[in-house]
C-alpha cells in the first residue's frame, strides 16, 4: 500500500464516515492538535529513555502512563474524527483520568511548595514536558471551539484538562529529581 493517496492534494481530507472536510476545519484542527501532542509525548518518552544518568524511581515511572496517554489520544482523535457523535458513543476515560490524578498527587508530594510562576525549562525532558503542556492547552482550546458547533464528550474535556496539569507537575518533578532548582517568575500579575 502506498503512503500517499493524492486525495488531499486540494486541501480536503476524509472523516471516519467518509465525508470530506477542508484541512483547516475546526474538527481537523482539534484532532490534529491532539496528534501534535501525541508526537511530542513520543519525544518526551525518548528523552526519558535516553536519560541514563541515574536509576529509575520505582514509585514514579512516567513512561508507562505516557504510553497509555498516547494510546488514549488516538482513541480521542478517532472520536473527534466522527462527524455524527451520539451520547451512547461517548468516550469514558474515568479510569485513566483517575490514574493521572494519582500520578499528579504522587509527583506533587515530592515537590517543594510552589509560590511563583515557573519558567519553562530545565532538563531536556522537563522542558519537553512543558512543550507537551502548552500543546495540550492549545488542543483543549481547539476542542472547546469545536464543541460550539459539534457534539463532544464531556469526558474529553476532563481528560485533556487533567492531562495539562500532569505535564506541568511532571516537568517540575523531572527538574527537582535531577537536582535543578526551578527558575521562577518573581513578579506578580499587574
N, C-alpha and C positions, 0 to 999 in steps of 0.2 A: 504494500500500500504506500502510495506517495504521501509525503508530509504536506505538500501543497495541493490545494483543491482548485484554486483560482476563483472560487465562489465569492471571496471577499475583496476582489480586486477593485470593486466600485464603491467600497466603503460600507458594505452591508454585511451582516452576519446572521446566523441562524440561532434561534432559541431551541429548547428541548423539543417543543412541539412542531418544529419545522418552520415556524413563522420567521420572517426576516425583519430585522431592525437595522437602523443606522448604527454604526460602530460608536457613535457619540451619544446614543440614547442613555438616559439615566439608569436604566436597568443594566446595560453593559458597563457603565461607569461603576455601579455598585459592585457587581461581581468581579469586574476587572481589578478594582482596588483590593478586593479580598485576595485575588490571585497574586498581586504585587506583594501583599503582606505575607502570603504563603512562601513566596520565593525568598523574601528577606528573613523569614524564620528559618528557612533552609540554610542560609548563610550563617545565621546565629548558631545553629546546630553544628555546622562545620567549624566555626571558631571555637566552640566549646570542646569539640573533639580534639582540635589542634592544641588546646591549652593543656600541655602535659607537664606543666611546672609543678604540679602537686597532685596528691591523691584526691580522688573524687569524694565528696562528702556523701556518705551513705544515707543520711537523713534527707538531704536535699539534692535530688538528681533531676535537673531541669530537662534533660534530653528526652526522657520518656514522655513527660507531659507535653513537651513541644511537638513531638511526633503525633501525639493524639490530637493536639490542636490543629496541626496541619491537615490531618485526615478530616476533622470536623469542618474545617474551612472549605474543603472540596464539597462536602455534603451541602453546606450552606450556599455555596456558589451555585451548585446544581439546582437548589430550590429557588434561588433568585432568578435562574435562567428559565424558569417555567412561567409562562405568561398568565395562566389561569390557576391561581392558588386557591384551594378551598380549605376551610378550617380543619377538616379531617386530615389534610395533607401536611399540616403544620409540623415543624421540626421540634422535637423535645430534647433539649440539651441539658436538662437539670442535673444529670449525673456529672457531666464534665464541668458545668458551672460550679457545682459543689466541690469538685476536685481542685479546680482553680482557686476557689476561695480558701480551701485548706492549705494549698501551697502558698498563697499570699500570706496567710497567718503564720505559717512556719518560717518563711523568709523574714517577715516583719519582726518576729520575736527575736531575731538575731541581729537586728539593726539598731543603731542609736536613734533616739527620737529626732524627728525632723522639725527644724524651726524655721527654715528658709526654703525658697525655691531651689531646686537642684539644677545646676547647669549640666546639660547632657555631655557625656564624655567619659574619660577614664580608660579602663582597659578596652581592647577591641571588642570583646564580647559584650561588655556593659554599654558601650557606645552603640553597638548594633541593636541591643535590646531597646535603647531609646529610639532608634530608627523604626523598629517594629511598633513601638508605642505610638509614634506620630502617624504612621501609615494606618494603624488600627483606628485612630481617632478620625482620620480622613474617611476611612471606609464606613465608620459609624455615621458620619455626616451624609455620605452618599446614600446610605441605606435609609436614613430618615427622610431625605428628599424623595427617594423612590416611594416610600410609604405614603406620601401625599397623593400619589397617582395610581398605586397598586397595593395589593394586599401583601403584607409582610408579617410573618410570625412574630409575636411578641418575644418569643424565646431568643430570636436572633438579636434583638436589641439588648437583652440581658447578657447574652454571651459576649458580644463584641464590647460592651461597656466594661464588663469584668475583665476581659482579656487585656484591654489597655492598662487597667490597674495592675494586672500581673506583670506586664512588661516593665512598668515603672519600678515596681518593687524588685523585680529580678535584676534590673540594672543597678539598683542601689546595693543589692546583695552581692552581685558579682564584684563591684568595686570594693565593698567592705571586706569581702572574703579574700581579695588579693592584697589587702593592706593599704590600698589607696584611700586617702580621705577625699570625700566628695567636695567638689567646688560648688559653692552656693552663691546665689544672688542675694546680697545683703540688703538691697533696697526693698522698700515696700511698694505696693501699688499706689500710685498717686492719682 
